[in-house]
Amino acid sequence: VQLQASGGGLVQAGGSLRLSCAAFGSTVSSNAMSWFRQAPGEEREFVAGVNWSGDSAYYADSVKGRFTISRDNAKNMVYLQMNSLKPEDTAVYYCAADLPSDYSDDGQYDYWGQGTQVTVSS
């Protein structure tokens, strides 16, 4: 599985962005897909995850109610809609794929995209 993230950019606080992750590989639709982020000097942290069918989603407490993860298996795409962005959301965002038992554990993902920078100005 190969992943390619896009959609990052510079936005003012309170604004919105939608990240996209294109997945390539014959088994991608059977994998859970998640987004992680890493701010400078910080460890990578879980943001959101969605199961293979798209009917179960999981979120970090810090983004609940503001971010929405979704997937389109017909297009092999995963999206992260980010609303009400805050300066503390500034980070490089990575998409990941695998079959984790714990969506928030980045050690359980073998497949990673290259990351896309999100910068939120105050």
C-alpha positions as CSV (number, residue, x, y, z in Angstrom):
1,V,0.0,0.0,0.0
2,Q,1.3,3.4,-1.0
3,L,-0.2,6.6,0.4
4,Q,-0.1,10.2,-0.8
5,A,-1.4,13.0,1.4
6,S,-2.3,16.4,0.1
7,G,-4.4,19.5,1.0
8,G,-2.4,21.2,3.6
9,G,-1.7,24.9,3.7
10,L,-1.9,28.1,5.6
11,V,-5.2,29.1,7.1
12,Q,-6.3,31.6,9.8
13,A,-7.7,30.5,13.1
14,G,-11.3,29.6,12.8
15,G,-10.9,28.5,9.2
16,S,-11.2,25.1,7.5
17,L,-9.1,22.8,5.4
18,R,-9.7,19.4,3.9
19,L,-6.9,16.9,3.7
20,S,-6.9,14.1,1.2
21,C,-5.0,10.8,1.2
22,A,-4.8,8.8,-2.0
23,A,-4.2,5.1,-1.5
24,F,-2.6,2.7,-4.0
25,G,-2.7,-1.0,-3.6
26,S,-4.9,-4.0,-4.1
27,T,-5.7,-4.4,-0.4
28,V,-6.2,-0.8,0.5
29,S,-10.0,-1.0,0.9
30,S,-9.6,-3.7,3.6
31,N,-7.4,-1.5,5.8
32,A,-8.3,0.9,8.5
33,M,-7.1,4.4,7.6
34,S,-6.0,7.1,10.1
35,W,-4.5,10.5,10.3
36,F,-1.7,11.4,12.7
37,R,0.1,14.7,13.1
38,Q,3.4,15.9,14.4
39,A,4.2,19.4,15.6
40,P,7.8,20.6,15.8
41,G,9.5,19.2,18.9
42,E,6.6,17.0,19.6
43,E,5.8,13.3,19.3
44,R,3.5,12.1,16.6
45,E,-0.1,11.9,17.8
46,F,-3.3,10.3,16.7
47,V,-5.9,12.6,15.1
48,A,-8.6,10.4,13.7
49,G,-9.2,6.9,12.3
50,V,-11.9,5.1,10.2
51,N,-12.5,1.4,9.8
52,W,-12.4,-0.3,6.4
53,S,-16.1,0.2,5.7
54,G,-16.2,3.7,6.9
55,D,-19.0,3.1,9.4
56,S,-16.8,3.5,12.5
57,A,-14.7,6.6,13.2
58,Y,-12.5,7.5,16.1
59,Y,-11.1,10.9,17.2
60,A,-8.6,12.4,19.5
61,D,-10.3,14.4,22.2
62,S,-8.6,17.5,21.0
63,V,-10.3,17.4,17.6
64,K,-13.7,15.9,18.4
65,G,-16.5,18.1,17.1
66,R,-14.2,20.0,14.8
67,F,-12.6,17.3,12.5
68,T,-14.4,14.6,10.4
69,I,-12.7,11.6,8.8
70,S,-14.3,9.9,5.9
71,R,-13.3,7.5,3.1
72,D,-14.4,6.6,-0.4
73,N,-13.3,3.1,-1.2
74,A,-14.4,3.3,-4.8
75,K,-11.9,6.1,-5.2
76,N,-9.3,4.7,-2.7
77,M,-9.4,8.0,-0.9
78,V,-9.6,9.1,2.7
79,Y,-10.4,12.7,3.8
80,L,-10.0,14.8,6.9
81,Q,-12.3,17.7,7.1
82,M,-10.9,20.2,9.6
83,N,-13.1,23.0,10.8
84,S,-12.7,25.7,13.5
85,L,-8.9,25.3,13.2
86,K,-6.7,26.5,16.0
87,P,-3.1,27.5,16.1
88,E,-2.4,24.4,18.1
89,D,-3.5,22.3,15.1
90,T,-0.4,23.4,13.3
91,A,1.6,20.3,12.4
92,V,2.6,18.0,9.6
93,Y,-0.3,15.6,9.0
94,Y,0.3,12.0,7.9
95,C,-2.1,9.4,6.7
96,A,-1.6,5.8,7.7
97,A,-3.1,2.4,6.8
98,D,-3.1,-1.0,8.4
99,L,-5.2,-3.3,10.6
100,P,-4.5,-1.8,14.1
101,S,-6.2,-3.1,17.2
102,D,-5.6,0.3,18.7
103,Y,-6.1,3.1,16.2
104,S,-4.2,5.6,18.3
105,D,-1.0,3.5,18.4
106,D,1.2,4.6,15.5
107,G,3.4,1.6,16.0
108,Q,0.7,-0.6,14.6
109,Y,0.7,1.0,11.2
110,D,3.1,-0.2,8.5
111,Y,2.0,2.2,5.7
112,W,2.5,5.9,5.8
113,G,2.1,8.8,3.5
114,Q,4.7,11.6,3.1
115,G,2.9,14.2,5.2
116,T,1.3,17.5,4.4
117,Q,1.9,20.7,6.4
118,V,-1.0,22.5,8.1
119,T,-0.2,25.9,9.5
120,V,-2.9,27.8,11.4
121,S,-2.2,31.5,12.1
122,S,-3.7,33.4,15.1
